[in-house]
Amino acid sequence: MAMKRAVSLAALGLASCATVTPRPEPQWQMVWSDEFDGDALDPANWSFEIDCWGGGNNERQCYTDSPRNASVANGLLTITARREDHTGPALPPYLAAESDPQATATRRFTSARLSTKGKAAWAYGRIEVRAKLPQGQGVWPAIWMLPEANTYGRWAASGEIDILEAVNLGVECDDGCEPGGENTILGTLHFGGQWPDNAYDSTEVSAPQVLDGFHTYGVIWEPGRIRWTLDGEVYADKVNSDWWSSGSKAPDAPFDQPFHLLLNLAIGGGLPEERALGGVAEEGFPKQFAIDWVRVWQCEPGGARQPTCRY
């Protein structure tokens, strides 16, 4: 994915933005959460995606279901990327079924990608994740959403909502990053036609605070409008005139249907390898993406597709 040039939160006039807080009952209700209070991932909430495909981005990891790559302890979900050779399915199931289901691939890293697909999905609401992001050249944590069904066609006609992406955090670079290293985060929508006729709209901002400790990343999603937040402050705002779908003339399509949530830590791929110092630095592993909690609020959950209160 290509990106726009980063600007600071202050430059966007957002440094003093008021926190956007869901209104109290009865308008707002928390409809889903995972606090990661146990000693294992809850299978009622999450599934592992297992493959060595590279996410369609030439990423360098195999995703596994090993506790070495995703574990729950001390109130945290920790996704761990390791420098270790691994062989697994070459393609995700939906692609393998169309070619060679038995094909395998070997990659130089392992990690985990978790999904609520088939278990929890939402149309509209406020989705927030409190997390601590890993750093290093080639490191690519992501909090994002995909449609529960390809209602308007395959990617990206049915949409994608990237709540948070960051690459190469903390890395010194030659392409204009601030002193202290790369510190930008991105909020992005993917839409338009099916690949390769897809389109995107991305906002990238400089946020030095994300280099230190836990922060809350979120979106506020209402019919015809999606806003991105960092620690409750809005840093990006997109409306339905900013997106479209080849699969529907409905004004809000494709962002008018249920989406599920994904959490993953990729290593390498086009986005991080084209920036900062380039490539993937193999030292400093393992890398850890720590998630404190995931929470979803909606207006009147029974009528989530037609909210009756403002976000």
C-alpha positions as CSV (number, residue, x, y, z in Angstrom):
1,M,0.0,0.0,0.0
2,A,1.3,3.5,-0.9
3,M,1.1,6.2,1.7
4,K,0.6,9.9,2.0
5,R,3.3,12.1,3.5
6,A,3.1,12.3,7.3
7,V,2.1,15.4,9.1
8,S,2.0,16.1,12.8
9,L,-1.1,16.0,14.9
10,A,-0.4,19.7,15.7
11,A,-0.2,20.6,12.1
12,L,-3.6,19.1,11.5
13,G,-4.9,21.3,14.4
14,L,-5.7,18.2,16.4
15,A,-3.3,18.5,19.3
16,S,-6.0,19.9,21.6
17,C,-8.9,17.9,20.1
18,A,-11.4,17.0,22.8
19,T,-11.8,13.3,23.7
20,V,-14.7,11.7,21.9
21,T,-16.5,9.6,24.5
22,P,-19.4,7.3,23.8
23,R,-22.5,8.6,25.5
24,P,-23.8,6.8,28.5
25,E,-26.6,4.3,28.5
26,P,-29.1,3.9,27.0
27,Q,-27.7,5.4,23.8
28,W,-24.3,3.7,24.0
29,Q,-23.7,0.1,25.0
30,M,-20.6,-2.0,25.1
31,V,-21.5,-4.9,22.9
32,W,-18.3,-6.9,22.8
33,S,-14.9,-6.9,24.5
34,D,-11.9,-9.1,25.3
35,E,-9.9,-8.0,28.3
36,F,-7.5,-11.0,28.0
37,D,-7.8,-11.8,31.7
38,G,-7.3,-15.6,31.3
39,D,-4.3,-17.7,30.5
40,A,-5.3,-18.6,26.9
41,L,-6.9,-17.0,23.9
42,D,-10.7,-17.3,24.0
43,P,-11.7,-19.5,21.0
44,A,-15.2,-18.1,21.2
45,N,-13.7,-14.7,20.2
46,W,-10.7,-15.4,18.0
47,S,-9.5,-17.8,15.3
48,F,-5.9,-18.2,14.0
49,E,-5.2,-17.6,10.3
50,I,-2.5,-20.2,9.4
51,D,-0.4,-19.7,6.2
52,C,2.9,-18.6,4.7
53,W,1.2,-16.6,1.9
54,G,2.7,-13.2,2.8
55,G,-0.7,-11.4,3.0
56,G,-0.6,-10.4,-0.7
57,N,2.1,-7.9,0.3
58,N,5.2,-10.1,0.0
59,E,5.5,-10.3,3.8
60,R,8.2,-12.6,5.1
61,Q,6.4,-14.4,7.9
62,C,4.4,-17.6,8.3
63,Y,1.4,-17.2,10.5
64,T,0.9,-20.0,13.0
65,D,-1.3,-21.0,15.9
66,S,1.6,-21.7,18.1
67,P,1.6,-20.3,21.7
68,R,5.1,-19.1,20.9
69,N,3.5,-16.6,18.5
70,A,0.3,-15.7,20.4
71,S,-0.2,-16.0,24.1
72,V,-2.3,-14.6,26.9
73,A,-0.9,-13.9,30.4
74,N,-0.9,-11.1,33.0
75,G,-3.9,-9.4,31.3
76,L,-2.3,-9.1,27.9
77,L,-2.5,-10.8,24.5
78,T,1.0,-10.9,23.1
79,I,1.6,-11.5,19.4
80,T,5.3,-12.5,19.0
81,A,7.3,-12.5,15.8
82,R,10.3,-14.7,15.8
83,R,13.3,-15.1,13.6
84,E,13.0,-18.9,12.8
85,D,12.4,-20.8,9.6
86,H,9.0,-22.3,9.2
87,T,7.1,-24.3,6.6
88,G,3.3,-24.1,6.2
89,P,0.5,-23.7,3.7
90,A,1.5,-21.5,0.8
91,L,-1.9,-19.9,0.5
92,P,-4.9,-19.1,2.7
93,P,-7.8,-21.6,2.3
94,Y,-9.9,-19.5,0.0
95,L,-7.0,-19.2,-2.5
96,A,-5.6,-22.7,-2.0
97,A,-9.0,-24.2,-2.9
98,E,-8.7,-22.5,-6.4
99,S,-5.1,-23.8,-7.0
100,D,-3.1,-26.4,-5.0
101,P,-4.5,-27.0,-1.5
102,Q,-1.3,-29.1,-0.7
103,A,1.2,-26.4,-1.7
104,T,3.6,-25.3,1.0
105,A,6.1,-22.4,1.5
106,T,9.0,-21.7,3.8
107,R,9.6,-18.3,5.4
108,R,12.3,-16.9,7.6
109,F,10.0,-15.6,10.4
110,T,6.9,-16.7,12.3
111,S,4.1,-14.6,13.8
112,A,0.4,-14.6,14.4
113,R,-2.7,-13.2,12.8
114,L,-6.0,-13.4,14.7
115,S,-9.5,-12.8,13.4
116,T,-13.1,-12.6,14.8
117,K,-14.5,-13.7,11.4
118,G,-17.5,-15.9,11.9
119,K,-17.5,-15.1,15.7
120,A,-18.1,-11.3,15.9
121,A,-18.7,-8.6,13.4
122,W,-20.3,-5.1,13.5
123,A,-21.8,-2.5,11.3
124,Y,-21.1,0.9,12.9
125,G,-19.9,1.7,16.3
126,R,-16.8,2.7,18.1
127,I,-14.0,0.1,18.1
128,E,-10.9,0.6,20.3
129,V,-7.8,-1.4,21.0
130,R,-5.3,-0.5,23.7
131,A,-1.9,-1.7,22.6
132,K,1.9,-1.3,22.7
133,L,3.5,-1.3,19.3
134,P,6.8,-3.1,18.5
135,Q,9.7,-1.3,16.9
136,G,12.4,-2.0,14.3
137,Q,13.0,-2.0,10.5
138,G,10.5,-4.2,8.7
139,V,8.1,-4.6,11.7
140,W,4.5,-4.0,10.7
141,P,1.8,-4.3,13.4
142,A,-1.8,-3.8,12.3
143,I,-5.3,-3.5,13.8
144,W,-7.9,-3.7,11.0
145,M,-11.2,-4.9,9.7
146,L,-12.5,-6.8,6.7
147,P,-16.1,-7.4,5.6
148,E,-17.8,-10.5,7.0
149,A,-19.0,-11.3,3.5
150,N,-17.8,-10.1,0.1
151,T,-21.1,-8.5,-0.5
152,Y,-19.9,-6.2,-3.3
153,G,-17.1,-8.5,-4.7
154,R,-13.6,-9.5,-3.8
155,W,-11.0,-7.1,-2.3
156,A,-11.3,-4.2,-2.3
157,A,-14.8,-3.8,-3.7
158,S,-16.2,-4.9,-0.4
159,G,-13.9,-2.7,1.6
160,E,-11.2,-2.7,4.3
161,I,-10.9,-0.5,7.3
162,D,-7.3,-0.1,8.7
163,I,-7.7,1.2,12.2
164,L,-4.0,1.3,12.9
165,E,-0.9,0.5,10.9
166,A,2.7,1.4,11.7
167,V,6.0,0.4,10.1
168,N,9.6,0.7,11.1
169,L,8.8,2.5,14.4
170,G,11.9,4.0,16.1
171,V,14.1,3.5,13.0
172,E,16.3,6.4,11.9
173,C,15.7,7.1,8.2
174,D,16.7,9.3,5.3
175,D,13.2,10.2,4.0
176,G,12.2,13.0,6.3
177,C,11.2,11.3,9.6
178,E,11.6,13.3,12.7
179,P,14.6,13.1,15.2
180,G,14.2,9.9,17.2
181,G,13.2,7.8,14.3
182,E,10.1,6.8,12.4
183,N,7.0,7.5,14.5
184,T,4.0,7.8,12.2
185,I,0.7,5.9,12.3
186,L,-1.8,5.4,9.5
187,G,-5.6,5.2,9.2
188,T,-6.7,3.9,5.8
189,L,-9.7,2.8,3.8
190,H,-9.5,0.4,0.9
191,F,-12.4,0.4,-1.6
192,G,-13.3,0.8,-5.2
193,G,-13.0,-2.2,-7.6
194,Q,-11.7,-5.7,-7.3
195,W,-7.9,-5.9,-7.4
196,P,-6.1,-4.5,-9.4
197,D,-8.8,-1.8,-9.8
198,N,-8.8,-1.0,-6.1
199,A,-8.4,2.4,-4.5
200,Y,-7.5,3.8,-1.1
201,D,-7.6,6.9,1.1
202,S,-5.0,7.1,3.8
203,T,-4.1,9.6,6.5
204,E,-0.6,9.4,8.1
205,V,0.4,11.4,11.1
206,S,3.5,11.9,13.2
207,A,2.7,10.6,16.7
208,P,6.0,10.4,18.8
209,Q,4.1,9.2,21.8
210,V,3.5,5.8,20.2
211,L,7.1,4.9,20.7
212,D,6.6,4.7,24.4
213,G,4.1,2.4,26.1
214,F,0.5,1.6,25.6
215,H,-1.9,3.8,23.6
216,T,-5.5,3.5,22.5
217,Y,-6.2,3.2,18.7
218,G,-9.8,3.4,17.4
219,V,-12.4,4.3,14.9
220,I,-15.8,5.9,15.3
221,W,-17.9,4.5,12.4
222,E,-21.3,5.8,11.6
223,P,-23.4,5.7,8.3
224,G,-21.5,7.7,5.8
225,R,-18.6,8.7,8.0
226,I,-15.5,7.1,9.7
227,R,-13.2,8.9,12.1
228,W,-9.8,7.7,13.5
229,T,-8.7,8.3,17.0
230,L,-5.5,8.1,19.0
231,D,-6.0,8.2,22.8
232,G,-9.5,9.5,22.1
233,E,-8.4,12.4,19.9
234,V,-9.7,12.4,16.3
235,Y,-6.8,12.6,13.7
236,A,-8.6,11.7,10.5
237,D,-12.2,12.1,9.2
238,K,-13.5,10.5,6.0
239,V,-17.0,10.7,4.6
240,N,-18.9,8.7,1.9
241,S,-17.8,11.1,-0.9
242,D,-14.3,9.9,-0.2
243,W,-15.0,6.2,-1.1
244,W,-17.0,4.1,-3.5
245,S,-17.6,0.5,-4.6
246,S,-17.8,-1.0,-8.1
247,G,-20.3,-3.5,-6.6
248,S,-23.0,-1.1,-5.5
249,K,-24.3,2.4,-6.2
250,A,-25.5,2.7,-2.5
251,P,-24.0,6.0,-1.2
252,D,-22.3,4.4,1.8
253,A,-21.1,1.2,0.1
254,P,-18.9,-0.7,0.9
255,F,-18.9,0.6,4.5
256,D,-22.5,-0.2,5.2
257,Q,-22.2,-3.9,6.2
258,P,-20.7,-5.9,9.1
259,F,-16.9,-6.1,9.4
260,H,-14.9,-8.3,11.6
261,L,-11.6,-7.4,13.4
262,L,-8.1,-8.6,12.8
263,L,-4.9,-8.2,14.8
264,N,-1.5,-9.2,13.4
265,L,2.2,-8.6,13.4
266,A,3.7,-8.8,9.9
267,I,7.4,-8.8,9.1
268,G,8.6,-7.2,5.9
269,G,6.5,-6.6,2.8
270,G,6.1,-3.7,0.5
271,L,5.1,-1.0,3.0
272,P,7.9,-1.3,5.5
273,E,10.6,-2.4,3.1
274,E,10.2,0.7,0.9
275,R,10.7,3.1,3.8
276,A,13.3,4.1,6.4
277,L,16.5,2.0,5.9
278,G,14.8,-0.5,3.7
279,G,14.4,-4.3,3.9
280,V,14.1,-6.2,7.2
281,A,16.7,-6.0,10.0
282,E,17.0,-9.5,11.3
283,E,18.5,-8.5,14.7
284,G,16.5,-7.7,17.8
285,F,14.0,-10.6,17.6
286,P,11.6,-11.6,19.0
287,K,9.3,-8.6,18.4
288,Q,6.2,-8.3,20.5
289,F,2.8,-6.6,19.8
290,A,1.1,-6.4,23.2
291,I,-2.7,-5.9,23.4
292,D,-4.3,-4.9,26.7
293,W,-7.9,-5.0,25.6
294,V,-10.4,-4.7,22.6
295,R,-13.7,-3.0,23.1
296,V,-16.7,-2.3,20.9
297,W,-19.6,0.1,21.6
298,Q,-22.7,0.6,19.6
299,C,-25.9,2.7,19.6
300,E,-28.8,0.4,20.4
301,P,-27.1,-2.9,19.5
302,G,-30.3,-4.5,18.2
303,G,-30.5,-1.8,15.5
304,A,-26.8,-1.4,14.8
305,R,-27.2,-1.0,11.1
306,Q,-29.5,2.0,11.6
307,P,-28.1,3.9,14.6
308,T,-30.5,6.3,16.2
309,C,-28.0,8.3,18.2
310,R,-25.0,10.3,17.1
311,Y,-21.5,9.1,17.4
